[in-house]
Amino acid sequence: MTTYYESRYCDNCCCQHWVEITRTGRQVCHGDQFSLRDTPTTYTRRAGRGYEVVEKYIRQPLPLDWQIAADLHSI
């Protein structure tokens, strides 16, 4: 899932800060203390006038029976 943020003036907070912009152009305020930062599950990338926050693909291990079958097949 990807969300898009721009630094805009927010009428709710009466200051300029990062505001989420939806695909329909609606502004969603997350508060003036919200900041864009990379986390263990997301990363940011430059997009247009703002930034996109993208969820990382986290590889899940195979189920145990699939791992055993793969090990037996490789013998």
FENLINCOR-V524458 format. One record per residue. N is the residue number from 1. RES is the residue in one small letter. PHI is phi in whole degrees, -180 to 180 (none if undefined). Layout:
{{N/RES/PHI} {N/RES/PHI}}
This chain:
{{1/m/none} {2/t/-123} {3/t/-122} {4/y/-115} {5/y/-129} {6/e/-131} {7/s/-84} {8/r/-135} {9/y/-75} {10/c/-107} {11/d/-69} {12/n/-68} {13/c/-97} {14/c/59} {15/c/-157} {16/q/-98} {17/h/-159} {18/w/-72} {19/v/-125} {20/e/-75} {21/i/-113} {22/t/-80} {23/r/-62} {24/t/-86} {25/g/91} {26/r/-76} {27/q/-96} {28/v/-119} {29/c/-87} {30/h/-111} {31/g/97} {32/d/-76} {33/q/-88} {34/f/-68} {35/s/-136} {36/l/-83} {37/r/-154} {38/d/-74} {39/t/-122} {40/p/-61} {41/t/-112} {42/t/-137} {43/y/-141} {44/t/-110} {45/r/-144} {46/r/-70} {47/a/-150} {48/g/63} {49/r/-87} {50/g/-132} {51/y/-133} {52/e/-105} {53/v/-105} {54/v/-116} {55/e/-75} {56/k/-77} {57/y/-82} {58/i/-102} {59/r/-73} {60/q/-93} {61/p/-67} {62/l/-67} {63/p/-59} {64/l/-58} {65/d/-65} {66/w/-71} {67/q/-64} {68/i/-63} {69/a/-64} {70/a/-67} {71/d/-66} {72/l/-66} {73/h/-69} {74/s/-79} {75/i/-77}}
